[in-house]
Amino acid sequence: MARSRLVPPASTDLAGTAALRAEVRAFLTAQLSAGSFVPAVDAWLCGWDEAFTKALAEHGYLGMTVPREYGGHGRSHIERFVVTEELLAAGAPVAAHWIADRQIVPALLKNGTEAQKREFLPKIATGDCFFGIGMSEPDSGSDLASVRTKATPVSGGWSLTGTKVWTSGAHRGHAFIVLARTAQVDPTHRHAGLSQFIVRFDGPGVQVRPIVSMNGGHHFNEVILDEAFVAEDMVFGEIGDGWQQVTSELAFERSGPERVLSTFPVLSAIAESTSRQDLSPVAELGRLVARIAGLHQMSTAVAGALERHEPADVPAAVVKLLGTSTEGDIADFADLRLGDETTVDPHVRALVSVAVDQRPGFTLRGGTTEVLRGVIARGLGMR
């Protein structure tokens, strides 16, 4: 397959992961042969397939970094990186569990109570609990300091009122972690007074409304919180520490290979097509492959930093910024290369079409380009 020629070979992996990469590739080959999935673009966001998630769980590919005492496998972030990179490169449908496994697991391990860990971690590891993220709001975008959802203390817990948008999978998931304001805005310290809460989608005062994309896809949602009651035991972390907690979580959200490989199935298909047609190598194709290889190393380095519990918000922002621009360039390259060619395989044509449709969102989700540049500039001490 072209994929194996584009993703760095197992022999270049860090010690101890070559066998794991080969194992995952064998699993994916078997799944493809069985017709369990068709490679797709943006499958980590749009490819919701709970049966495939279950198959991954049965093979130990979910909850890899969850300690065994909480039903996980006690493996490293590097090992999880290898597995997720292969899944993304193959265009496998991993959206159902993606946010929970990527972001909620490390957040729970760092900030969750013992009861929260024991309730949610085992279910995430078995593919039985799906989470969303409750950060963005209307008119706020990536400026989380402008969050207006309010959390007011009431008997036995908190009452939340506000609106969250772009909540992936809320119409199918079980819960999300909501960033809300628990103190009045201080103009001199806009990030103060924020806290997080675990909110169930089927709870009282919670309404999920679909946001349907122009191509008819439905993975985003608007979530209305109307005096939604959240029990005290679902406060996530410490009241007032929401900004510090969110910043830590964003390192996991922005640095992963999904910020690099969303359109990789397109690049692989184009390379495969070029090879079959015995066409001369395309310089731009080579440049894109080189960029993917470099981003692979950068993303791996961030995974290593997270493994060592080192701050990684700035490196993660760099990976996200460069990765999403590369994903978009792949979509543009494929679209221009195919042009009006009528002999192109219909599946390849479909991949390119979806890539072009999704392209506008690449530099918005997970932090806009402008916000990321600000994060990087501040992290480098620039003014």
C-alpha positions, 0 to 999 in steps of 0.5 A: 500500500502507498500508506506504508511508503509514506508513513515512516517505517517501523524501523525508525520508531522509538525503541519498543514500538516497531512491533506495535506498529506492525501489529496495528497495520496487520489489524487494519489490513484484516479490517479492510479485507473484511469490509469493516470500513472504507478509508475516509478523510477526517475520519477522526471527526466524522467517522462515527462507528461504535462497532469499530470502536469496540473492535479497537477496545477488544484489541487493547487500542483504547484506554492505552494510557489508562492505568490498569487499576482503572481498567486500562492498559498502562501503556505510554503516550508514545505507544498510543501515538503509534496506534493513533497515527496508524489509524489516522493514516488508514482513514479508519472511523474513530470519531466515537471514542476520539475525544474521550481517549485523546483528551478526557483520559489525561484530564481525568487522570490529572484533575479528576476525583477518585470517584470520577476516575472509577466511573468514567475511565473503565467505560472509556477503555471499553468503548462504552462512554463517549465525551465531547468538549464544552469550550467554544461559545457563540461570538467567542470562538477560540477566545476562551477568556470571553466565555459567558456560560455561568455556573451559580452555586445551588443546594447540592451543586451548581446551576449552569446557563449558557450555550456551547457550539461546535460540540462534536458528537453531542447527539450521540455522546454521553457527557462533556466537560464544560468551561464556565464562569464561576466569578465575575470577569476581572478586566485585568485578569480575564482568565480568572474565575473559570471552572470546569464541570462534567455535564451529561447530555441527557441531564436536566436543562441540557438541550442538544441541537444539530449543526448541519454542514453545507455538505449535509454532514452532522457531527457538530452541535449546539448545546443549550444549558438552561439552569442545568443542574450539576451535582457537586461531585461532578465539579471537575478539578478545582473551582477557579482553576479552569483556565489552567486546566483547559490550557493543559488539555489543549496540549493533547487536543492540538499536538496529536497526529489528527492535526497532520493526517486528516487528509492523509488518505488523499495523499496516499491515494494520489501517490498510489494512482501516480505509481499505477499510472507510471507517471513521473514523480511530482515535485509537489507530492514530494514536498508534501510527503516531506512536510508530513515526515517532519510533522511526524517527528514534531508530533512525536516529540510533543507526545514524548514531552507529555509522557514526561509530564512537561509543559507542551502548550507552545510546541502543541500550538506549533504542530497544530498550526503547521499541521492544519496548513499542510492538511489544507495544502494536500486537499488543494494539491489533490483537487488541482491534480485531478482536475477534470480527469474522467478516469480517476477512481470514484473512491479517490474522487470522493476522498478529494471532494470531502477533503475540499469540503472540510478544508475551510474548517482545518484552521478553525477547529482546535484554535484558529490560526490567529490565536495559535500564532498569539500562543506561540509568540507569547510562549517565545517571549515576543511582543 
